[in-house]
């Protein structure tokens, strides 16, 4: 299981996503809230939150893959519960299902004190011969 390192996913570097914990079927990611991630009212843009959900499930899925497998998002669901504020957001993702061709994960995103969003994503699993 390979942790995400700087340069591995350039978009993560660009917006500041860090993988802080990776275990089989589980991942925690953190993003520091920066001015360029905010919308007009000073809260985190919803697209950043959706990206964090996708990234967190992606990490949890990657933790379950063999060297010969890869994965790609095929579905993403977001429930926003309150605006993201403060210094950072943390995403905690757990795989709910890991089959031969599909994996489903669930995510909770919190700012420094409260729940900001709930989400889920489905990933298609590709083996080396099908990729």
N, C-alpha and C positions, 0 to 999 in steps of 0.2 A: 504494500500500500504506500503510494508515493504522495507526500504532502505537496500542496501547491506552493511553489517558491516564486520569488520575484522574477518576472520575465516569462513565466510559463503561460500566463494568460494576460497579455498586455492590457486588455480592457479593464481587468481588475486593478492593475497598477494605476491606470489612468484615473479611475474614480476612487481608489483607495481601499478596496476590499482586501482583508487579511483573513487567512484561514488560521484560526487560533487553536482548534482541536479537531483531530480526525481519528476516529475509531471505526471498526467495521460496522457499517450501517448507520453511522452517526457523524455529524459535523457541526462545528460552531464557527461562524464567521463574524467578523467585526468590521464596521466601516466608520471612520471618523467623519463627523458631519462638518462639511466645508461649505463656504458661501456658494460655490458653483453647483452644489447639490440641492439648493433651496429654491422654493418658488416664492411668489410675491409676498406671502404673509410670514415668511421666515421659517416655514416648515419644510421638511424634506419632501422633495418631489416624489409623487407616486411611482414614477418610472424607476427611480432608484430603489424603492422598496420592492417592486416587482423583480428587478434585476437581482437583488439580494436573495429573494426567495428562490429564483432559478439557480443562482450560484450555490446556495446552501444545499439544495437537493442534489445538484450536480456533484458536489463534493461527497455527499453521503453515498450516492450511486457509485462514484469512482472508487470509493473505499471497498466496494464489493466486487469490483471487476478483476478478472484475471489479466495477465499481460497481453493476451490475445484479443481481449474484448475492448470495445469502445461504446460510447452512448451519446444520444442526442435527445434534446427536449422535443416532445410531441404535444404536450399540453401543460398549461400553466393557469392556476387559479389563485386569486388574491382577494382577501377580505380585509379591508382597511378598518381598523377599530378606533383609531384616534390619530391626530397629527404627530409625526415624528419630530421631536425637539431635543435640545440638549447637546451633548458633546459627541455622542456616538450611538450607533444602533448595533444590536447583537442578534444574530439569527441562529436558532438552534433547530437542526433538522434531523429527523429520524426516518429511516426507511420503513414504510408500512407493508410493502410487498416487494419481493425480489424474485421474479420468475426468470425463465430462460430468455424471453424476448422483451419483457417490460419490467420496469421498476417504478414504484410510486413512493414518494416521500412527502412528509408533512413538516411544516416550519412554523415556529413562533418567532416573531420579531419584537424586540423590546428596545425602548430607549433607556436612559439611565434609571428609570423607575417604573415604567408602565408598558403594558402590551400595546403595540402599534399596529400590528397586522398578523393575520393567520394566512397561511397559503399552502398550496400543494402543487406538485408537478409530477408529470409522468414522463419517463425517459424510455426510449427504444434502445435495447441492447443489441449490439452488432458483434458477431464473431468475426475472426480474421478472414475466414473464407467468404463472408457475406458483405464485408465492409467495402 
